[in-house]
Protein backbone atom coordinates (compact mmCIF):
# COMPACT_ATOMS: atom_id res chain seq x y z
CA UNK A 1 0.00 0.00 0.00
CA UNK A 2 1.23 3.46 -0.88
CA UNK A 3 -0.08 5.28 2.18
CA UNK A 4 -3.10 5.17 4.43
CA UNK A 5 -6.07 7.54 4.19
CA UNK A 6 -7.43 8.44 7.61
CA UNK A 7 -10.18 10.65 8.99
CA UNK A 8 -9.55 14.10 10.41
CA UNK A 9 -10.47 12.82 13.87
CA UNK A 10 -8.00 9.95 13.61
CA UNK A 11 -5.28 12.29 12.31
CA UNK A 12 -5.73 14.65 15.24
CA UNK A 13 -5.63 11.72 17.66
CA UNK A 14 -2.42 10.28 16.16
CA UNK A 15 -0.74 13.70 16.04
CA UNK A 16 -0.88 13.94 19.85
CA UNK A 17 1.93 11.37 19.92
CA UNK A 18 4.67 13.84 18.98
CA UNK A 19 7.41 11.31 19.62
CA UNK A 20 6.28 9.09 16.73
CA UNK A 21 4.20 11.35 14.47
CA UNK A 22 4.56 14.70 12.79
CA UNK A 23 1.51 16.60 11.53
CA UNK A 24 2.22 18.46 8.33
CA UNK A 25 0.15 21.16 6.64
CA UNK A 26 1.11 21.09 2.95
CA UNK A 27 -0.93 24.16 1.99
CA UNK A 28 0.72 27.45 1.06
CA UNK A 29 2.15 29.47 3.95
CA UNK A 30 -0.65 32.08 3.72
CA UNK A 31 -3.32 29.41 4.25
CA UNK A 32 -1.37 27.99 7.20
CA UNK A 33 -1.21 31.45 8.78
CA UNK A 34 -4.99 31.85 8.35
CA UNK A 35 -5.48 28.79 10.52
CA UNK A 36 -4.12 25.30 10.96
CA UNK A 37 -4.49 22.23 13.13
CA UNK A 38 -2.83 22.36 16.52
CA UNK A 39 0.79 21.12 16.49
CA UNK A 40 0.96 21.16 12.67
CA UNK A 41 4.12 22.33 10.97
CA UNK A 42 3.94 24.22 7.71
CA UNK A 43 5.62 22.57 4.76
CA UNK A 44 4.02 23.68 1.49
CA UNK A 45 3.82 20.98 -1.15
CA UNK A 46 6.14 22.95 -3.45
CA UNK A 47 9.04 22.76 -0.97
CA UNK A 48 8.33 19.35 0.53
CA UNK A 49 11.88 18.02 0.25
CA UNK A 50 13.20 20.98 2.23
CA UNK A 51 11.29 19.64 5.25
CA UNK A 52 12.65 16.09 5.17
CA UNK A 53 15.17 16.76 7.93
CA UNK A 54 12.34 17.58 10.38
CA UNK A 55 10.61 14.27 9.58
CA UNK A 56 13.50 11.94 10.27
CA UNK A 57 12.30 8.78 11.95
CA UNK A 58 8.68 9.87 12.35
CA UNK A 59 5.44 8.81 10.75
CA UNK A 60 3.93 11.69 8.80
CA UNK A 61 0.32 12.84 8.79
CA UNK A 62 -0.38 15.23 5.92
CA UNK A 63 -3.34 17.47 5.19
CA UNK A 64 -4.47 20.31 2.95
CA UNK A 65 -7.80 22.05 2.33
CA UNK A 66 -9.64 19.39 0.34
CA UNK A 67 -7.29 16.37 0.20
CA UNK A 68 -5.86 16.55 -3.31
CA UNK A 69 -2.58 18.27 -2.56
CA UNK A 70 -1.97 16.18 0.55
CA UNK A 71 -2.60 13.02 -1.48
CA UNK A 72 0.13 14.07 -3.94
CA UNK A 73 2.44 14.92 -1.03
CA UNK A 74 1.72 11.53 0.56
CA UNK A 75 2.68 9.75 -2.67
CA UNK A 76 6.00 11.63 -2.86
CA UNK A 77 6.78 11.04 0.79
CA UNK A 78 5.95 7.33 0.54
CA UNK A 79 8.10 7.00 -2.57
CA UNK A 80 10.97 8.53 -0.60
CA UNK A 81 10.58 5.95 2.17
CA UNK A 82 8.40 7.65 4.78
CA UNK A 83 5.41 6.06 6.51
CA UNK A 84 2.56 8.40 5.62
CA UNK A 85 -1.05 9.02 6.58
CA UNK A 86 -3.26 11.32 4.53
CA UNK A 87 -6.22 13.12 6.13
CA UNK A 88 -8.82 12.37 3.52
CA UNK A 89 -11.06 15.24 2.48
CA UNK A 90 -8.80 17.90 3.99
CA UNK A 91 -9.58 20.40 6.72
CA UNK A 92 -11.30 23.25 4.89
CA UNK A 93 -14.78 22.66 6.30
CA UNK A 94 -13.44 21.92 9.77
CA UNK A 95 -11.48 25.19 9.81
CA UNK A 96 -14.49 27.15 8.46
CA UNK A 97 -16.75 25.67 11.12
CA UNK A 98 -14.23 26.41 13.85
CA UNK A 99 -13.89 30.01 12.59
CA UNK A 100 -17.67 30.44 12.43
CA UNK A 101 -18.16 29.09 15.96
CA UNK A 102 -15.47 31.45 17.25
CA UNK A 103 -17.20 34.37 15.52
CA UNK A 104 -20.60 33.36 16.91
CA UNK A 105 -19.16 33.05 20.42
CA UNK A 106 -18.02 36.69 20.28
CA UNK A 107 -21.64 37.76 19.82
CA UNK A 108 -23.00 35.82 22.79
CA UNK A 109 -23.78 37.94 25.81
CA UNK A 110 -24.20 36.58 29.28
CA UNK A 111 -27.63 37.17 30.76
CA UNK A 112 -27.82 37.26 34.55
CA UNK A 113 -30.90 35.72 36.12
C-alpha positions as CSV (number, residue, x, y, z in Angstrom):
1,X,0.0,0.0,0.0
2,X,1.2,3.5,-0.9
3,X,-0.1,5.3,2.2
4,X,-3.1,5.2,4.4
5,X,-6.1,7.5,4.2
6,X,-7.4,8.4,7.6
7,X,-10.2,10.7,9.0
8,X,-9.5,14.1,10.4
9,X,-10.5,12.8,13.9
10,X,-8.0,9.9,13.6
11,X,-5.3,12.3,12.3
12,X,-5.7,14.6,15.2
13,X,-5.6,11.7,17.7
14,X,-2.4,10.3,16.2
15,X,-0.7,13.7,16.0
16,X,-0.9,13.9,19.8
17,X,1.9,11.4,19.9
18,X,4.7,13.8,19.0
19,X,7.4,11.3,19.6
20,X,6.3,9.1,16.7
21,X,4.2,11.3,14.5
22,X,4.6,14.7,12.8
23,X,1.5,16.6,11.5
24,X,2.2,18.5,8.3
25,X,0.1,21.2,6.6
26,X,1.1,21.1,2.9
27,X,-0.9,24.2,2.0
28,X,0.7,27.4,1.1
29,X,2.1,29.5,3.9
30,X,-0.6,32.1,3.7
31,X,-3.3,29.4,4.2
32,X,-1.4,28.0,7.2
33,X,-1.2,31.4,8.8
34,X,-5.0,31.8,8.4
35,X,-5.5,28.8,10.5
36,X,-4.1,25.3,11.0
37,X,-4.5,22.2,13.1
38,X,-2.8,22.4,16.5
39,X,0.8,21.1,16.5
40,X,1.0,21.2,12.7
41,X,4.1,22.3,11.0
42,X,3.9,24.2,7.7
43,X,5.6,22.6,4.8
44,X,4.0,23.7,1.5
45,X,3.8,21.0,-1.2
46,X,6.1,22.9,-3.4
47,X,9.0,22.8,-1.0
48,X,8.3,19.3,0.5
49,X,11.9,18.0,0.2
50,X,13.2,21.0,2.2
51,X,11.3,19.6,5.3
52,X,12.7,16.1,5.2
53,X,15.2,16.8,7.9
54,X,12.3,17.6,10.4
55,X,10.6,14.3,9.6
56,X,13.5,11.9,10.3
57,X,12.3,8.8,12.0
58,X,8.7,9.9,12.4
59,X,5.4,8.8,10.8
60,X,3.9,11.7,8.8
61,X,0.3,12.8,8.8
62,X,-0.4,15.2,5.9
63,X,-3.3,17.5,5.2
64,X,-4.5,20.3,2.9
65,X,-7.8,22.0,2.3
66,X,-9.6,19.4,0.3
67,X,-7.3,16.4,0.2
68,X,-5.9,16.6,-3.3
69,X,-2.6,18.3,-2.6
70,X,-2.0,16.2,0.5
71,X,-2.6,13.0,-1.5
72,X,0.1,14.1,-3.9
73,X,2.4,14.9,-1.0
74,X,1.7,11.5,0.6
75,X,2.7,9.8,-2.7
76,X,6.0,11.6,-2.9
77,X,6.8,11.0,0.8
78,X,6.0,7.3,0.5
79,X,8.1,7.0,-2.6
80,X,11.0,8.5,-0.6
81,X,10.6,6.0,2.2
82,X,8.4,7.7,4.8
83,X,5.4,6.1,6.5
84,X,2.6,8.4,5.6
85,X,-1.1,9.0,6.6
86,X,-3.3,11.3,4.5
87,X,-6.2,13.1,6.1
88,X,-8.8,12.4,3.5
89,X,-11.1,15.2,2.5
90,X,-8.8,17.9,4.0
91,X,-9.6,20.4,6.7
92,X,-11.3,23.2,4.9
93,X,-14.8,22.7,6.3
94,X,-13.4,21.9,9.8
95,X,-11.5,25.2,9.8
96,X,-14.5,27.2,8.5
97,X,-16.8,25.7,11.1
98,X,-14.2,26.4,13.8
99,X,-13.9,30.0,12.6
100,X,-17.7,30.4,12.4
101,X,-18.2,29.1,16.0
102,X,-15.5,31.5,17.2
103,X,-17.2,34.4,15.5
104,X,-20.6,33.4,16.9
105,X,-19.2,33.0,20.4
106,X,-18.0,36.7,20.3
107,X,-21.6,37.8,19.8
108,X,-23.0,35.8,22.8
109,X,-23.8,37.9,25.8
110,X,-24.2,36.6,29.3
111,X,-27.6,37.2,30.8
112,X,-27.8,37.3,34.5
113,X,-30.9,35.7,36.1
